[in-house]
Amino acid sequence: TARGAMRPSASPTFPPTNFAVVETGLYRSALPTEVNLPFVEGLELRTVLSLAPSSQVDPLFASFLRENSISLVHVEDVVSISRWDKMEDAVTFSLSVV
């Protein structure tokens, strides 16, 4: 570009609600929505561990995961976390996945 000419900037990306880095390569957030998908794509994820029941995952997000070869694991499908006394089982299972 000519000196002083403005270059178009990349579109901004938006992280999902409650997004945070737990440690390098490990993140947490609420389930992403359509507006969050470009941000999520940039994370180069291999696996998404969901605490939400499989019935609550948005079809668009499920499709995004398939298209990007990202595994989706539902903790509640493996361990019932509807009761607090089962939370330890859910955490143990989740740690075995990551």
N, C-alpha and C positions, 0 to 999 in steps of 0.2 A: 504494500500500500504506500501511497505517497506520504511523505513526512507530515506528521500532524493529522493525517486522516484517521478517523475513528474506525476501528475494526469492530465488526459485530461480536457481541459477547455471547457466550453459551447461555442457553436458557437456564434459569435458576432451577435448582432441585429442592424438594421439600422433604425432610425426614418424616417418618410416621410419628404420631403422637407418642410421647414418652420415650423417644429414641435415646439410647445412651450406649456408650462403649463400656462393656464389662471388663474386657481385656483385649489385647490385640487379636483381631479376627473373631471376636465373640461380642454380639450385640443383643440388646433387648429393646422391645417396643410393643405398642399395640399393633393389631393387625393393620397392615398397610392398605391404603385406598388407592384408587387410580392415580391421583395426583402424586403419590409417593413412589410409584414404580420406577421412574428414572433414577431416583436416589438409591433405591434398593438395588437396582441393576448395577450401579457403580460399586456396590459392596462386594461383588463377585462371590456371592454366597454359594455354598454347596448343599446346605441343609437348613431348613426352617423347622424349629421345634415349637409347636403351637400348644398352648394351654387351653385354647378354645376348642369346643367340640367340633368335629368335622363338619357338622351341619351349619356352623356359623362362618365358614370360610367363603368369602366372596368368590363366585365363579371366575371373575376376571383375574383375581389374584391367583387362583388355582391354575388357570390357563397360563399366566405369566411364569409361574414356577415350572410348569411342564415345558414351555418353550425355551426356558433357560437351563433346563436339566438340573433343577434344584429339587432335592428331596424334601417332602413334607411329612413330618412325623407329628401325630396328635397324641400328646401325653394322655389325655382323658380316654382315648380309645384303648390304651394299654393299661392304665392305672386309674381307678375311680378317684378323682380328687374332689368330689362333691362333699366329702367329709374331711374335717381338719385332721382327724386321726390317720388319714391316708396320705397326708401331705409329705411325710418322710419317704414313702414309696415313690411318690411322683418326683421328688427331688433326686432320689437315688437313680431312678430310671433316666431322668433328664441328663444327669451327669454322665451316665454311661453312653449316651448318644454323642455328646460333645467330647 
